[in-house]
Amino acid sequence: MKQLKKDIILANVPKNRINLDIFEEIDSTNEFLKKNIQSNEFNLVASEKQTNGKGRRGKKWHSPKKGNIYMSISTKNTFKSGPLSLITGIICTKVLSNISQTEEIGLKWPNDLVFNNKKIGGILVEKDIYANEEKTIIGIGINFNINGEENWWGDISELKIDDQRNVIIAKITSEIIKAYDKDHFDWVNQWENLCIHLNKEVKINNHDSTTEDGVFIGIEDDGSALIKTESGMKSFKSSEISIKGVY
Ligand code: BTN
């Protein structure tokens, strides 16, 4: 396993705009950025291990020291070109696909990274105010090597790109900065092209534990899922439902 390396990560990112901290161990890279003053336009943190990694919906993110990516980027900027978490999903998928030369990595709504029908990565976007400073934090976890404690957890060990971890962090970071700088990002088409369950049957899990079947038709301009159900076409926000039946 190659160590996280500052010089490689910063090689192709605009150094005057970003501050980078690397840790051997940390509770959570998202929490670290929440608690610290934004020292540059973008602050990037990466760690070999997290002792309290956080997933979406209050879940834990299993974060052992196994050469995986645990990274977060914070910024005070507002993002003009679309929903940040979905755009970050597109960026991560494309970077991994380019480096591994495979098109087998895809997205499950709203922003799970999927390979071989298993979840190999996730994104947690948070907004926070600390010391009167408002910021957005984008947390990204990518599993290169993980013991599948749950049968839907996967990794990309078979793609043999673990020695490229620093380059992957660098590319994801520079693409996120580019996306920040853009006024427009054609993200709906790109997201739908990468979606692994477009026009397929999915199960809708409502938060009151009821379920409904439907066909995933696509996403709307705000990132909501458009699903055709027995009672008609419905639009759901990611805070309202999760979808099952994919893994
Ligand atoms: C999900 O549940 O799919 C989102 C997982 C996000 C995990 C990453 S790992 C780096 C960053 N720090 C955290 O504590 N969580 C995110």
Residues whose N, C-alpha, C, O or C-beta is under 5 A from the ligand:
A	BS01	BTN	S28 T29 N30 N52 G53 K54 G55 R56 W61 I69 Y70 M71 S72 G121 G122 I123 L124 G139 I140 G141
